[in-house]
Amino acid sequence: MSYAQIMSVVGELWSVMLRNFFVGATWILASAFAVPQVAAGEAEVDPNARMHQCEDCHTLDQVRGVGMSLARMRCGVAETHVFSLKHRFIQRVQAGAGGYCGPTPNPYVGFPENDPAIEEAFAYMLEAEGHTPQIFRMQQVIIGDIGGIGGLHNPVEVAVGGRHGQAYGGFQQAMKSCFSDAVCLRRIHPGLASIAGANSALRGVNISIIGSGAGVNWENDPPTHDVWLCNANQDCALVKFRNGEWTFVESRAEGGRGIRYPEPDENLDYRIDNPESFERVRRGFQSAGFSFVGGWGLRSITTCVTVAGSRTCTTRTM
């Protein structure tokens, strides 16, 4: 056989080998990233659906990566809604880990229609971000008018009167009623009203974006919201979401940044920095029936007592 004939045979063998290689590689890639078709109307509401925050995600390729990562972590099939507030993007994804650890021979990824409840909630979340940027990032402080919940409420009396006091009971009732009503809550803070709307939409799919954030994989710690309800004297009652409901925590002066007002049977000492703050604190205590003796001094300490029904504050210079 001549040299030319030998080279011709070798070339044909290489051609067959390369053709088989590319056919096999194409089949492997197609199997790995095949997207099953979901017929219109077949998408079902999943009561266990979850949400997964990925602020850099805004393409199907990125969502595919999140889906496959979750499927491998769960060693089977994963379903979630990948969302980005920054990109105003949300996409449902179903993924199977395949031969990585499950019975399915090949991994797969699908993009069914978004759950209507989750899509509605996401619209509320975008609305909340529009009112208050970064409202879903870590710990947020919201300040509102205590008069917005309806009725007359004194943050100092709510604290001093204690959990069994009339002021506390009236405040809790009015606050909870307002926080369950979108129109009332919007008077307190429009962003908070949008969050409540989102949480209400998610209730049927066992997801919460308030408190512990059940059912949501946040990029950072679940967002929390400290709501300070303040009066004209800048005395404020702090409300937090705990154990599935909004509840009173404490009252403070100076828009929530000042001294903590005492609860029943407390004896507290205060060192107040300036005469303006001292005057506001004095008015706050007097609004709750405290007798107040003494005035501000550079090195003065004010002691306030709520023991055995006594409500007195005495200022002395050190």
Backbone bond lengths (Angstrom), bond angles and torsions (degrees), N, CA, C in turn:
res aa  C-N    CA-C-N  psi(-1)  N-CA   C-N-CA  omega(-1)  CA-C   N-CA-C  phi
1 M - - - 1.480 - - 1.518 107.96 -
2 S 1.322 114.86 134.33 1.460 119.15 -177.55 1.522 110.50 -73.94
3 Y 1.319 113.73 163.74 1.474 119.68 177.92 1.525 111.16 -59.13
4 A 1.312 118.04 -40.31 1.462 122.57 -178.99 1.519 110.87 -64.06
5 Q 1.391 116.72 -40.04 1.461 119.40 179.30 1.534 111.11 -67.05
6 I 1.355 115.46 -40.17 1.477 119.49 178.39 1.526 110.72 -60.60
7 M 1.313 118.91 -45.33 1.465 122.80 -179.35 1.519 111.08 -65.22
8 S 1.346 116.83 -33.03 1.463 120.56 178.51 1.529 110.69 -65.73
9 V 1.376 115.47 -42.77 1.462 119.63 179.40 1.535 111.16 -65.16
10 V 1.339 115.35 -44.06 1.468 119.95 178.76 1.523 110.84 -60.00
11 G 1.324 117.03 -42.81 1.466 121.15 179.86 1.506 111.86 -61.91
12 E 1.378 116.16 -39.76 1.458 118.82 179.69 1.534 111.06 -66.61
13 L 1.354 115.82 -40.11 1.466 119.19 178.29 1.529 111.57 -61.47
14 W 1.319 116.62 -43.94 1.474 120.90 177.17 1.524 111.10 -60.40
15 S 1.326 116.53 -39.74 1.463 120.87 -179.23 1.528 110.64 -62.82
16 V 1.359 115.69 -43.61 1.470 119.54 179.77 1.523 110.86 -65.00
17 M 1.346 115.77 -43.51 1.466 119.84 -179.55 1.523 112.13 -62.16
18 L 1.334 116.62 -44.18 1.469 119.84 179.77 1.511 111.54 -65.62
19 R 1.351 116.02 -39.14 1.462 119.50 -179.50 1.523 110.27 -63.37
20 N 1.337 116.61 -43.74 1.473 120.74 178.71 1.527 111.65 -64.66
21 F 1.361 115.54 -37.73 1.471 119.59 179.00 1.518 111.51 -62.09
22 F 1.345 117.57 -47.48 1.463 120.47 -176.92 1.521 111.55 -69.49
23 V 1.340 117.19 -34.16 1.472 119.44 176.61 1.518 110.12 -63.26
24 G 1.379 115.15 -44.84 1.462 119.37 179.14 1.504 112.40 -64.46
25 A 1.338 117.49 -42.83 1.465 121.11 -179.80 1.518 111.10 -63.81
26 T 1.337 115.69 -40.26 1.477 119.62 179.58 1.519 110.48 -63.45
27 W 1.372 116.44 -40.88 1.460 119.84 179.68 1.526 111.25 -64.53
28 I 1.350 115.73 -40.52 1.473 119.71 179.69 1.514 110.85 -63.45
29 L 1.344 117.70 -46.27 1.466 120.76 -179.74 1.510 111.39 -64.32
30 A 1.336 116.09 -41.44 1.466 119.45 -179.96 1.513 110.80 -63.28
31 S 1.358 116.44 -38.30 1.461 119.82 179.01 1.519 111.30 -67.76
32 A 1.350 115.42 -39.48 1.459 119.59 -176.05 1.507 112.39 -67.71
33 F 1.339 117.34 -35.46 1.459 119.98 -173.09 1.521 113.17 -118.27
34 A 1.324 116.55 22.10 1.456 118.99 178.71 1.511 110.08 -63.61
35 V 1.322 117.68 137.09 1.459 123.43 -179.46 1.515 108.53 -110.78
36 P 1.327 119.24 106.69 1.458 120.37 -179.03 1.513 111.06 -63.78
37 Q 1.301 116.90 142.75 1.455 122.12 -179.62 1.518 109.34 -83.05
38 V 1.318 117.21 134.84 1.461 122.76 177.21 1.509 107.95 -111.36
39 A 1.310 116.11 116.41 1.460 119.58 -177.32 1.514 110.27 -66.72
40 A 1.325 115.66 149.82 1.470 120.98 -179.43 1.521 109.67 -59.12
41 G 1.309 115.65 136.18 1.454 121.04 177.39 1.515 114.10 86.97
42 E 1.335 118.21 -6.93 1.453 120.12 -178.27 1.522 113.26 -89.86
43 A 1.322 116.79 -13.83 1.465 119.18 179.58 1.515 109.91 -64.42
44 E 1.317 117.36 127.58 1.458 122.54 -177.68 1.523 110.81 -110.22
45 V 1.324 115.58 150.65 1.462 120.50 175.29 1.527 108.02 -73.61
46 D 1.309 115.83 122.07 1.462 121.34 -179.64 1.519 108.93 -97.98
47 P 1.331 120.41 114.74 1.470 120.94 -178.41 1.521 113.02 -66.09
48 N 1.329 117.24 -16.75 1.467 121.00 178.67 1.519 112.75 -102.82
49 A 1.323 117.45 13.58 1.469 119.71 -178.45 1.522 110.53 -61.96
50 R 1.329 114.60 144.02 1.454 120.12 179.95 1.517 109.86 -119.27
51 M 1.346 115.39 166.31 1.456 122.07 175.94 1.528 108.57 -119.79
52 H 1.345 115.80 144.18 1.459 120.94 -176.59 1.527 108.42 -132.76
53 Q 1.332 116.21 115.03 1.463 120.40 -178.53 1.523 110.64 -79.49
54 C 1.329 115.18 128.77 1.464 121.85 175.30 1.529 106.02 -143.58
55 E 1.319 116.48 91.70 1.456 120.57 -171.81 1.526 113.44 -64.97
56 D 1.324 117.86 -21.59 1.463 120.45 177.89 1.520 112.65 -88.37
57 C 1.334 118.20 -6.58 1.462 121.71 -176.04 1.530 111.65 -83.77
58 H 1.328 115.03 131.88 1.469 119.28 173.03 1.522 111.35 -157.23
59 T 1.349 118.02 12.60 1.465 122.33 176.70 1.522 109.14 -131.37
60 L 1.340 116.43 159.75 1.459 120.55 179.55 1.524 111.52 -66.01
61 D 1.324 117.19 -33.38 1.466 119.29 177.64 1.529 111.01 -61.08
62 Q 1.336 117.09 -41.22 1.462 120.23 178.27 1.524 111.28 -67.01
63 V 1.341 115.84 -40.19 1.464 120.28 177.97 1.523 110.15 -64.83
64 R 1.331 116.91 -40.04 1.461 121.09 177.13 1.532 110.40 -57.00
65 G 1.319 116.16 -43.74 1.459 119.80 179.50 1.511 112.36 -62.32
66 V 1.353 117.25 -41.43 1.468 120.82 177.99 1.521 110.07 -63.87
67 G 1.352 116.57 -43.95 1.459 120.39 -179.49 1.516 112.99 -60.95
68 M 1.342 116.36 -45.57 1.460 119.85 -179.72 1.525 111.27 -66.51
69 S 1.332 116.43 -37.64 1.463 120.13 178.50 1.525 110.93 -62.23
70 L 1.342 116.82 -44.07 1.462 120.70 179.28 1.522 110.80 -66.82
71 A 1.349 117.00 -39.23 1.465 120.18 179.91 1.526 110.69 -62.46
72 R 1.317 116.71 -39.39 1.456 119.62 179.21 1.526 111.49 -70.79
73 M 1.351 115.92 -37.14 1.461 118.70 177.46 1.523 110.93 -63.59
74 R 1.342 116.42 -36.78 1.463 120.96 -178.81 1.525 111.75 -89.55
75 C 1.331 116.00 -3.96 1.460 121.63 177.90 1.525 111.21 55.30
76 G 1.309 116.54 51.74 1.457 120.96 -179.08 1.508 110.67 171.71
77 V 1.337 116.18 -129.17 1.460 122.49 -176.95 1.524 109.61 -105.32
78 A 1.320 116.90 135.51 1.463 122.16 178.18 1.523 109.40 -124.62
79 E 1.326 115.24 146.16 1.468 120.48 174.43 1.512 108.23 -138.95
80 T 1.304 117.30 131.02 1.450 121.03 -179.57 1.518 109.33 -156.71
81 H 1.330 115.95 168.31 1.461 122.59 172.10 1.521 107.50 -110.52
82 V 1.309 116.91 111.36 1.459 121.91 178.60 1.527 107.89 -83.16
83 F 1.356 116.12 127.75 1.464 117.71 -177.86 1.519 111.28 -135.73
84 S 1.323 114.19 151.61 1.464 122.49 175.66 1.520 108.28 -135.00
85 L 1.328 115.98 118.26 1.460 120.09 177.06 1.524 110.32 -70.61
86 K 1.319 115.83 -35.98 1.464 120.66 -179.16 1.527 111.29 -62.05
87 H 1.329 116.45 -42.15 1.469 120.61 -177.85 1.527 112.64 -96.75
88 R 1.353 117.27 1.73 1.461 121.99 -179.80 1.538 109.62 53.71
89 F 1.316 115.55 49.32 1.471 122.40 -170.11 1.517 109.97 -129.34
90 I 1.342 116.28 136.24 1.461 120.37 172.99 1.522 108.12 -146.38
91 Q 1.333 116.63 137.29 1.463 121.75 -178.89 1.515 109.95 -149.21
92 R 1.310 115.23 128.65 1.457 121.24 175.78 1.530 109.05 -78.54
93 V 1.333 116.24 141.95 1.454 120.54 179.55 1.525 109.45 -140.08
94 Q 1.346 115.52 139.36 1.450 122.48 171.81 1.520 107.10 -118.69
95 A 1.315 117.30 132.64 1.452 120.45 -177.31 1.518 110.37 -141.47
96 G 1.333 115.63 143.20 1.451 122.21 175.99 1.516 110.01 -118.94
97 A 1.320 116.42 135.51 1.456 120.22 -176.57 1.524 112.56 -72.45
98 G 1.344 116.93 -20.02 1.458 120.47 177.53 1.510 112.55 63.66
99 G 1.351 115.25 -141.14 1.445 121.41 -175.30 1.516 113.93 -61.83
100 Y 1.339 117.35 -9.80 1.464 120.11 179.06 1.524 110.46 -58.31
101 C 1.350 116.86 -41.16 1.461 118.62 178.42 1.512 112.73 -162.49
102 G 1.330 118.72 -0.08 1.453 120.27 -175.06 1.510 112.44 -114.66
103 P 1.344 116.95 179.07 1.465 121.13 -176.88 1.524 113.43 -76.93
104 T 1.364 118.03 -20.86 1.458 120.00 -179.16 1.524 109.29 -66.89
105 P 1.345 118.42 129.52 1.460 119.36 -175.19 1.518 114.42 -64.44
106 N 1.313 118.03 -31.85 1.457 121.19 -177.59 1.527 109.98 -128.30
107 P 1.329 117.77 145.30 1.469 119.26 173.54 1.521 110.37 -66.76
108 Y 1.316 116.55 153.36 1.467 119.97 178.98 1.519 109.57 -147.26
109 V 1.326 115.40 156.11 1.464 122.49 177.02 1.522 108.17 -138.15
110 G 1.327 116.35 135.16 1.460 121.44 176.80 1.516 110.81 -132.49
111 F 1.330 116.33 156.17 1.460 122.01 -178.60 1.528 109.85 -126.29
112 P 1.345 117.35 76.29 1.468 119.27 178.20 1.523 111.34 -70.95
113 E 1.322 115.60 174.09 1.465 120.36 179.72 1.528 110.11 -64.26
114 N 1.316 115.71 148.99 1.462 120.39 177.69 1.524 110.39 -64.83
115 D 1.323 114.63 146.42 1.460 120.52 173.03 1.528 108.03 -62.71
116 P 1.344 118.66 126.29 1.472 120.30 -177.32 1.528 113.51 -56.65
117 A 1.341 117.33 -38.31 1.468 120.49 -179.44 1.521 110.72 -65.62
118 I 1.334 116.08 -41.51 1.463 120.05 -179.44 1.525 110.29 -70.74
119 E 1.319 117.13 -36.95 1.469 120.28 178.16 1.534 110.51 -65.36
120 E 1.342 116.85 -40.30 1.469 120.77 176.74 1.526 110.45 -63.54
121 A 1.347 116.00 -43.41 1.460 119.98 179.67 1.525 111.06 -63.22
122 F 1.316 116.58 -38.55 1.465 120.27 -179.28 1.527 110.61 -64.83
123 A 1.322 117.06 -35.97 1.470 120.24 176.50 1.529 110.23 -62.36
124 Y 1.344 117.14 -40.80 1.464 120.91 175.92 1.534 110.52 -63.83
125 M 1.334 116.75 -39.60 1.463 120.25 -179.56 1.526 110.92 -63.57
126 L 1.329 116.95 -40.79 1.465 120.31 176.83 1.527 110.56 -64.54
127 E 1.328 116.07 -36.91 1.466 120.84 177.29 1.527 110.06 -63.09
128 A 1.338 116.35 -42.86 1.472 120.46 178.64 1.524 110.88 -62.84
129 E 1.337 117.24 -42.25 1.463 121.30 177.63 1.521 110.96 -62.37
130 G 1.332 116.63 -33.86 1.460 120.07 177.66 1.514 112.01 -66.04
131 H 1.331 116.66 -36.81 1.471 120.53 177.95 1.531 111.12 -73.49
132 T 1.338 116.08 -43.01 1.467 121.55 -175.70 1.523 109.00 -139.60
133 P 1.326 118.92 96.97 1.463 120.42 178.59 1.525 111.87 -55.38
134 Q 1.331 116.00 142.00 1.474 123.50 179.36 1.530 112.55 68.24
135 I 1.320 118.12 21.07 1.464 120.02 -177.16 1.526 111.86 -67.45
136 F 1.343 117.34 -17.44 1.462 120.81 178.02 1.527 112.13 -102.36
137 R 1.309 117.63 16.70 1.460 120.66 -178.71 1.523 110.63 -108.10
138 M 1.328 115.94 112.94 1.458 123.37 173.82 1.541 111.02 56.56
139 Q 1.352 116.53 -140.13 1.460 121.08 -175.88 1.522 109.92 -92.52
140 Q 1.333 115.45 128.30 1.460 121.31 -178.66 1.527 109.80 -118.61
141 V 1.322 115.71 144.80 1.465 122.14 177.59 1.526 108.43 -111.33
142 I 1.323 115.60 125.82 1.464 122.30 179.87 1.519 108.01 -120.28
143 I 1.321 116.76 130.55 1.466 121.85 -179.66 1.520 109.00 -116.35
144 G 1.327 115.59 129.06 1.456 120.98 -179.87 1.510 111.86 -137.76
145 D 1.321 115.96 170.66 1.464 123.35 179.99 1.522 109.22 -84.20
146 I 1.338 117.04 122.10 1.459 120.29 -178.88 1.533 111.27 -62.82
147 G 1.332 116.84 -25.50 1.457 119.52 177.32 1.514 112.98 -66.57
148 G 1.343 116.47 -17.90 1.456 120.08 -178.58 1.509 114.00 -67.14
149 I 1.344 118.55 -21.43 1.464 119.93 -178.50 1.524 111.25 -81.74
150 G 1.333 116.48 -8.19 1.462 120.25 179.59 1.515 112.38 95.19
151 G 1.328 116.67 135.86 1.456 121.31 -179.48 1.518 111.89 88.44
152 L 1.333 115.87 179.51 1.454 122.74 179.09 1.520 109.01 -106.47
153 H 1.344 116.70 120.76 1.460 121.04 -176.83 1.525 109.82 -135.21
154 N 1.326 115.71 132.92 1.454 122.49 179.93 1.530 108.59 -109.76
155 P 1.347 118.76 111.31 1.466 120.34 -178.43 1.524 113.70 -54.83
156 V 1.356 117.18 -34.00 1.459 120.14 -178.98 1.528 109.95 -67.38
157 E 1.309 117.17 -45.96 1.463 121.52 -179.83 1.528 111.28 -66.12
158 V 1.334 117.45 -34.67 1.466 120.71 177.63 1.523 110.08 -59.12
159 A 1.351 117.12 -42.13 1.460 121.15 -179.92 1.520 111.50 -74.83
160 V 1.318 116.39 -50.47 1.464 121.10 -173.68 1.527 111.64 -66.01
161 G 1.334 116.81 -36.23 1.466 120.46 -178.93 1.515 113.46 -71.40
162 G 1.332 117.89 -19.29 1.459 120.74 175.99 1.514 113.93 83.22
163 R 1.343 113.51 172.45 1.469 121.09 -174.79 1.525 113.47 -63.37
164 H 1.301 117.03 -22.29 1.465 120.08 -179.03 1.530 111.67 -102.39
165 G 1.321 116.88 5.40 1.453 120.45 -178.79 1.522 112.80 -80.46
166 Q 1.319 115.55 159.76 1.462 121.26 -179.10 1.531 111.42 -65.53
167 A 1.339 116.66 -38.85 1.463 120.08 -178.51 1.526 110.95 -64.33
168 Y 1.336 115.68 -41.78 1.465 119.87 178.96 1.527 110.67 -63.60
169 G 1.310 117.42 -46.98 1.461 121.41 -179.24 1.516 112.30 -60.64
170 G 1.347 115.37 -44.53 1.464 118.63 179.56 1.523 112.37 -64.81
171 F 1.336 115.46 -39.14 1.459 119.80 179.71 1.528 110.60 -66.09
172 Q 1.335 117.42 -47.73 1.462 120.80 -179.27 1.528 111.38 -58.72
173 Q 1.309 116.99 -43.49 1.459 121.04 -178.54 1.531 111.19 -63.88
174 A 1.336 116.28 -47.10 1.466 120.02 -179.19 1.526 111.09 -66.83
175 M 1.338 116.44 -41.20 1.463 120.40 -178.86 1.520 111.14 -63.99
176 K 1.325 117.72 -47.23 1.460 120.50 -178.82 1.522 111.43 -64.93
177 S 1.312 116.59 -38.00 1.462 120.20 177.32 1.524 110.76 -63.38
178 C 1.328 116.53 -42.82 1.462 120.72 -179.79 1.521 111.07 -68.18
179 F 1.341 116.88 -42.06 1.459 120.20 -176.27 1.523 112.78 -71.39
180 S 1.332 117.30 -10.53 1.462 120.67 175.08 1.523 111.92 -100.78
181 D 1.330 116.82 4.07 1.462 121.78 -178.89 1.527 108.77 -121.21
182 A 1.334 117.24 119.32 1.466 121.46 -173.52 1.525 112.20 -61.86
183 V 1.330 117.56 -39.61 1.463 120.78 -178.13 1.521 110.43 -65.93
184 C 1.336 116.76 -45.09 1.464 120.98 178.96 1.519 111.01 -65.66
185 L 1.331 116.70 -44.52 1.457 120.55 -177.60 1.522 111.68 -64.60
186 R 1.317 117.04 -32.00 1.466 120.10 178.34 1.529 111.06 -64.54
187 R 1.333 117.23 -27.64 1.470 120.02 175.81 1.521 110.60 -68.29
188 I 1.320 116.92 -31.00 1.461 120.85 178.43 1.517 110.30 -75.15
189 H 1.345 116.52 -52.13 1.465 121.68 -178.35 1.529 108.42 -166.43
190 P 1.335 118.89 117.91 1.470 120.57 -176.90 1.526 113.53 -61.49
191 G 1.343 117.62 -34.86 1.459 119.66 178.59 1.518 111.98 -65.01
192 L 1.335 115.99 -39.49 1.465 120.68 178.34 1.528 110.37 -65.70
193 A 1.336 116.68 -36.37 1.463 120.48 177.24 1.526 110.69 -63.36
194 S 1.336 117.16 -39.00 1.467 120.47 178.56 1.524 111.22 -67.44
195 I 1.342 117.17 -37.85 1.467 120.44 176.92 1.526 110.01 -63.32
196 A 1.327 116.51 -42.00 1.464 119.89 178.34 1.522 110.71 -63.01
197 G 1.339 117.09 -37.96 1.461 120.53 177.31 1.521 111.63 -63.43
198 A 1.344 116.43 -41.54 1.462 120.91 177.99 1.522 110.71 -64.23
199 N 1.322 116.24 -44.19 1.467 119.75 -178.42 1.520 111.33 -64.65
200 S 1.335 115.95 -36.29 1.458 119.96 178.17 1.532 110.93 -65.35
201 A 1.333 116.86 -40.72 1.467 120.61 178.96 1.525 111.62 -64.91
202 L 1.340 116.79 -30.34 1.465 121.56 -176.03 1.522 113.74 -86.64
203 R 1.323 116.30 -10.10 1.461 119.40 -173.76 1.532 111.55 -59.10
204 G 1.330 117.07 -36.29 1.462 120.61 -177.74 1.513 114.23 -72.83
205 V 1.332 118.17 -13.63 1.470 121.04 178.93 1.530 111.07 -113.91
206 N 1.318 115.83 21.67 1.478 122.31 173.02 1.527 113.01 58.25
207 I 1.313 115.99 41.55 1.463 121.62 177.11 1.521 107.99 -125.07
208 S 1.325 116.43 143.85 1.456 121.28 175.59 1.522 109.05 -134.90
209 I 1.316 116.98 134.58 1.465 120.45 175.23 1.521 110.85 -107.04
210 I 1.339 117.01 10.77 1.457 122.66 176.98 1.521 108.05 -115.46
211 G 1.308 117.15 144.08 1.460 120.76 178.79 1.508 111.55 76.70
212 S 1.335 117.27 -122.03 1.462 121.23 -176.47 1.510 113.37 -74.45
213 G 1.340 117.65 -12.83 1.460 120.28 178.45 1.513 112.69 69.95
214 A 1.320 118.32 44.46 1.457 122.24 -177.85 1.526 110.53 -61.74
215 G 1.329 115.76 131.99 1.454 120.62 176.53 1.512 114.53 88.66
216 V 1.321 118.25 4.06 1.464 121.80 -179.25 1.527 109.27 -125.94
217 N 1.328 115.63 130.28 1.456 120.58 171.22 1.522 108.09 -93.61
218 W 1.335 117.30 99.88 1.458 121.41 179.37 1.521 109.57 -83.62
219 E 1.319 116.47 151.53 1.466 119.89 175.99 1.523 111.40 -65.10
220 N 1.329 116.23 -35.73 1.468 121.73 177.86 1.524 108.35 -118.22
221 D 1.309 117.48 -167.01 1.456 120.30 176.39 1.524 109.63 -58.21
222 P 1.344 118.08 148.99 1.463 119.64 177.76 1.525 111.01 -55.04
223 P 1.325 117.67 138.05 1.471 119.41 -179.13 1.529 111.35 -66.04
224 T 1.321 115.75 140.71 1.465 121.54 174.05 1.524 108.41 -123.68
225 H 1.323 115.30 156.15 1.460 119.56 -175.38 1.523 109.97 -132.38
226 D 1.339 115.92 115.24 1.459 122.44 172.55 1.525 107.38 -90.57
227 V 1.326 115.87 114.32 1.461 120.77 -178.39 1.526 108.56 -104.24
228 W 1.330 116.01 114.68 1.461 121.96 177.70 1.528 108.79 -100.49
229 L 1.333 116.41 118.76 1.468 122.22 177.78 1.523 107.55 -102.34
230 C 1.330 115.94 114.58 1.471 121.46 -167.22 1.527 111.91 -117.49
231 N 1.357 114.52 153.43 1.461 120.41 175.13 1.538 110.11 -104.56
232 A 1.313 116.26 -173.23 1.473 120.45 -175.60 1.518 112.61 -66.39
233 N 1.333 118.34 -24.10 1.462 122.11 179.33 1.528 112.13 -85.37
234 Q 1.336 116.53 4.74 1.471 123.05 -177.57 1.522 113.30 67.87
235 D 1.337 117.19 21.02 1.456 121.34 169.03 1.526 107.44 -84.72
236 C 1.338 116.74 134.05 1.462 120.22 -170.32 1.523 111.70 -132.35
237 A 1.332 115.72 142.79 1.461 123.02 172.89 1.525 107.94 -102.58
238 L 1.342 116.31 127.43 1.455 121.55 179.80 1.523 110.02 -88.41
239 V 1.337 115.18 130.18 1.461 121.87 178.05 1.528 108.16 -120.77
240 K 1.347 116.35 132.28 1.463 121.77 176.93 1.523 110.10 -130.99
241 F 1.339 114.44 157.79 1.463 120.60 177.04 1.528 108.14 -90.09
242 R 1.335 116.01 111.93 1.455 121.72 -177.45 1.521 109.93 -136.82
243 N 1.344 115.77 137.07 1.463 121.32 176.67 1.526 112.38 52.24
244 G 1.332 114.63 41.32 1.458 120.08 174.14 1.511 116.08 82.20
245 E 1.344 118.54 9.96 1.467 119.63 179.44 1.524 110.47 -154.01
246 W 1.340 115.20 158.96 1.457 121.27 174.97 1.523 108.60 -80.69
247 T 1.336 116.64 135.45 1.461 119.75 -177.24 1.525 110.62 -148.32
248 F 1.327 115.85 154.66 1.458 122.90 177.83 1.529 109.96 -70.66
249 V 1.343 115.80 140.50 1.467 121.36 179.91 1.529 111.28 -114.70
250 E 1.346 117.38 -53.62 1.458 121.62 -178.24 1.515 109.00 -165.63
251 S 1.340 115.93 171.55 1.467 121.60 175.24 1.519 109.13 -124.67
252 R 1.339 115.10 141.11 1.461 121.49 179.42 1.521 110.57 -137.76
253 A 1.336 114.08 159.71 1.471 121.17 176.15 1.525 110.10 -88.12
254 E 1.326 115.41 177.32 1.471 122.62 171.92 1.535 113.10 56.35
255 G 1.325 116.20 47.05 1.457 119.58 176.52 1.510 114.11 66.50
256 G 1.338 117.54 24.58 1.459 122.07 -179.02 1.510 113.95 94.02
257 R 1.331 117.20 -6.25 1.471 120.92 -177.74 1.525 112.75 -101.27
258 G 1.320 117.44 -4.82 1.465 120.79 -174.67 1.519 113.28 -98.29
259 I 1.329 115.13 -154.97 1.461 121.08 -175.36 1.534 110.80 -65.87
260 R 1.340 115.56 150.81 1.464 120.22 175.70 1.522 109.07 -86.43
261 Y 1.318 116.28 128.96 1.463 120.03 176.99 1.534 109.24 -73.98
262 P 1.344 116.75 143.58 1.473 119.57 -173.79 1.518 112.87 -72.44
263 E 1.322 114.70 158.72 1.452 122.94 169.99 1.530 107.48 -99.60
264 P 1.334 118.64 174.81 1.466 119.85 -179.02 1.531 112.45 -56.08
265 D 1.319 115.55 142.28 1.467 123.35 176.82 1.524 112.40 63.60
266 E 1.320 116.11 32.56 1.462 120.84 173.58 1.520 109.87 -111.65
267 N 1.325 114.90 147.35 1.452 122.76 178.09 1.529 106.58 -128.37
268 L 1.340 118.30 103.44 1.459 122.14 -171.22 1.522 111.97 -117.57
269 D 1.336 115.09 143.16 1.469 122.05 174.59 1.528 109.29 -106.09
270 Y 1.343 115.26 138.92 1.467 120.64 -179.54 1.530 109.88 -127.94
271 R 1.318 115.55 138.81 1.459 121.28 168.78 1.536 105.96 -115.04
272 I 1.315 116.66 110.45 1.467 122.16 -173.01 1.523 109.42 -101.39
273 D 1.325 117.10 132.14 1.466 122.84 -165.81 1.518 115.54 -69.87
274 N 1.330 117.91 -35.78 1.467 119.29 -172.34 1.526 110.31 -145.76
275 P 1.339 116.56 160.31 1.477 119.82 -175.26 1.525 113.23 -65.15
276 E 1.345 118.10 -29.84 1.470 120.07 179.44 1.526 110.85 -65.37
277 S 1.335 115.77 -46.77 1.467 120.12 177.76 1.522 110.92 -64.32
278 F 1.338 115.66 -40.79 1.461 120.20 178.83 1.522 110.59 -58.15
279 E 1.323 117.01 -42.06 1.468 120.73 -178.61 1.526 111.17 -65.40
280 R 1.339 116.80 -40.45 1.471 119.22 178.51 1.528 110.89 -66.68
281 V 1.335 116.71 -40.15 1.464 120.27 178.45 1.525 110.12 -64.70
282 R 1.333 116.17 -42.25 1.467 119.67 177.72 1.529 110.87 -58.40
283 R 1.332 116.72 -45.35 1.471 119.82 178.90 1.521 110.63 -62.81
284 G 1.351 116.24 -38.30 1.459 119.24 178.96 1.509 112.47 -61.66
285 F 1.344 116.78 -47.28 1.460 120.10 179.33 1.530 111.20 -64.87
286 Q 1.313 116.96 -42.15 1.462 119.47 -178.59 1.528 111.74 -66.00
287 S 1.345 116.94 -29.22 1.467 119.32 178.00 1.527 111.62 -66.31
288 A 1.340 116.58 -20.02 1.468 121.18 178.09 1.518 111.47 -103.05
289 G 1.339 118.05 16.37 1.456 122.02 173.92 1.504 116.04 86.75
290 F 1.324 119.47 16.85 1.459 121.73 177.75 1.526 110.69 -80.76
291 S 1.322 115.29 140.41 1.460 119.56 166.47 1.518 106.99 -83.36
292 F 1.325 117.08 140.90 1.456 120.55 -172.79 1.521 108.70 -129.45
293 V 1.336 116.11 116.58 1.465 121.76 -176.42 1.526 109.15 -114.54
294 G 1.343 116.14 130.48 1.453 120.55 176.64 1.519 112.45 98.22
295 G 1.356 114.61 165.38 1.456 120.69 -179.15 1.512 111.32 -126.54
296 W 1.329 114.86 175.91 1.467 120.10 -175.41 1.527 111.02 -70.01
297 G 1.325 115.84 144.32 1.444 123.28 172.73 1.515 109.67 -143.90
298 L 1.317 116.72 159.47 1.459 121.20 -174.97 1.522 111.91 -59.67
299 R 1.338 117.26 -36.60 1.463 120.93 179.90 1.530 111.17 -119.02
300 S 1.307 116.38 35.98 1.468 120.13 -177.21 1.524 111.56 -91.49
301 I 1.316 114.76 152.28 1.465 122.38 175.59 1.522 107.86 -126.12
302 T 1.307 115.52 133.08 1.462 121.44 179.58 1.527 108.76 -106.78
303 T 1.336 115.94 125.43 1.460 121.71 178.76 1.528 108.90 -109.04
304 C 1.346 115.98 124.80 1.466 120.92 179.91 1.523 109.24 -117.90
305 V 1.337 115.26 132.72 1.460 122.21 -172.17 1.522 109.37 -121.74
306 T 1.350 115.62 132.89 1.466 119.92 174.46 1.529 110.06 -124.76
307 V 1.326 117.11 30.75 1.457 122.21 -175.41 1.524 110.28 -88.06
308 A 1.359 115.37 137.88 1.473 122.42 175.31 1.529 112.10 53.86
309 G 1.318 115.90 40.08 1.456 120.28 176.50 1.515 114.73 80.33
310 S 1.329 117.96 -6.23 1.463 121.11 179.87 1.528 110.03 -79.89
311 R 1.331 115.98 137.54 1.468 120.98 176.51 1.526 107.68 -129.33
312 T 1.324 115.01 93.22 1.467 119.71 -177.76 1.526 109.86 -134.50
313 C 1.333 115.34 148.56 1.460 122.21 171.81 1.526 107.88 -129.08
314 T 1.307 116.82 130.16 1.472 122.12 179.47 1.527 109.07 -127.96
315 T 1.328 115.06 130.08 1.466 120.57 179.19 1.522 110.38 -105.99
316 R 1.323 115.62 131.67 1.458 120.00 178.73 1.528 108.54 -132.59
317 T 1.318 116.38 152.25 1.456 122.25 179.02 1.516 110.10 -95.10
318 M 1.306 116.61 131.90 1.467 121.30 -178.45 1.526 110.20 -87.30
